[in-house]
Amino acid sequence: MLCLYHWTVSCRKMGWALGVSESSTPAVLPNQKQPITKGQTKCSNFYSLWLDETMTYSSAKFTPDTTTLAEAQTEKYDALCRKLQLKPTDHVLEIGCGWGGFSCHAAATYGCKVTAVTISEAQAAYARARVEKAGLSDLVEIRIQDYRLITGTFDKIASIEMLEAVGHKFHESFFSKCHEVMAPNGLLAVQYITVPDIRYKSLTKGVDWIQKVIFPGSLLLSVGRVNEVINKTGNLFLNNLEDLGADYARTLSTWHDTFNAKLGEIKKLGFDTPFIRTWNYYLKYCEAGFATRNISVVQAVYTRPNNMRL
């Protein structure tokens, strides 16, 4: 019988909770690589059973032309690329690259150079193999690196549902780093899960079911909170905002259906009935939150004043 708590702790090391591609920001910077554990391998196998073939664990973006979840995930990637106005001469930074889907799409579709960071050995290994298989090794570099240690200058920066794992007290360090390494006329595109501004403060003072059972240490944001932080850490401002809340509800519904279609294989990995009930509750709990607009997800683009390239 697989204990949910120990499974969660193992998977948290790779940050694999709702839309989160990295584990919570540690107070002390990591200085030693960690080996890939059997638990992490099991987690990877688990997610591969019910995510689509893009191995994307964040909200998709559905359009009349998308007929599958994989197509909608690719559209999500491309929407961010279009908002970043990617071109072949760009050097793109992705913070929290997960299994490498966005980085590979950006490089393959737009011909740009991508540097992608993760703090997960297992994710990095998967992403590097993916890059090599796609023939993109000359364009995409996958680094095992804490975002606070990033140096250099990047034309464009992307981060997809990693910010929820940073935590309230590290929001400023995240956006300070983005401000530091973004080129003068650069663009920053962030996809993050939101709550209404009026609820953010109370969220920082309590622990909800997701934080207690699925992903301890996570914290949703609000658009107002992010604007507050970027005003403190530099001169970035919000240039574009798109809400994808209904898309996340549909994404979660699809995940739920696929998860239950693969129960036989999931049980073979060692996941027991209590875990399966909990995971089903988790997926539908989140779907209901997005469907009723109690939470949402946005793609937000930030830049600096006097950026005449927009």
ABEGO torsion letter per residue (X at the ends): XBBAAAAAAAAAAAGBBBGBABBBBBABBBABBBBBBAAAAAAAAAAAAABBAAGBBBBBBBBAABABAAAAAAAAAAAAAAAAGBBAABBBBBBGAEAGAAAAAAAAAAGBBBBBBBABAAAAAAAAAAAAAAGAAAABBBBBBBAAABBEBBABBBBBGAAAAAEAAAAAAAAAAAAAABBAABBBBBBBBBBBAAAAAAAAABBBAAAAAABBGBBBBBAAAAAAAAAAAEABBBABBBBAAAAAAAAAAAAAAAAAAAAAAAAAAGBBAAAAAAAAAAAAAAAAAAAAGABBBBBBBBBBBGBAAX
